[in-house]
Amino acid sequence: MIATVDGRVLARGTDSIVVGLGGLGIKVFVPADLLTTVRPGDEIFLHTYLHVREQELALYGFAGEQDLAMFHLLLGVSGIGPKSALSILSAMPVDALHLAIGQEQPGV
């Protein structure tokens, strides 16, 4: 498994970045808040989750371990896959999500 990625941002897309690693460009899906703060040329370190399906490998990256932990928790919810979990994390900060879950306020 790929636990972390440490490199230079080569490009930025609508929902992902490409990180340069030893001559390779690795596409990493990231939350919206991270996507808006990085620019090509920036150095970046990400905690990652590798999603493996029959015909697909997708890498998801997060600035902090707390974000990755919440991503793992969301994946444990029936019906939520990695893209949905990433959308949820893009919609609200992890601290606000923890608070909403703790107070059982799903629409926050």
DAPE-V6279 format. One record per residue. N is the residue number from 1. OMEGA is omega as a letter, one per 30 degrees, with the letter a starting at -180 (999 if undefined). Layout:
n,omega
N,OMEGA
N,OMEGA
//
This chain:
n,omega
1,l
2,a
3,l
4,l
5,a
6,a
7,a
8,l
9,l
10,a
11,l
12,l
13,a
14,a
15,a
16,l
17,l
18,a
19,l
20,a
21,l
22,l
23,l
24,l
25,a
26,l
27,a
28,l
29,a
30,l
31,a
32,a
33,l
34,a
35,a
36,a
37,a
38,l
39,l
40,a
41,l
42,l
43,a
44,l
45,a
46,l
47,a
48,l
49,l
50,l
51,a
52,l
53,a
54,a
55,a
56,l
57,l
58,a
59,l
60,a
61,a
62,a
63,a
64,l
65,l
66,l
67,l
68,l
69,l
70,l
71,l
72,l
73,l
74,l
75,l
76,l
77,a
78,l
79,l
80,l
81,a
82,a
83,l
84,l
85,l
86,l
87,l
88,l
89,l
90,a
91,a
92,l
93,a
94,a
95,l
96,l
97,l
98,a
99,l
100,l
101,a
102,a
103,a
104,l
105,a
106,a
107,a
108,999
//
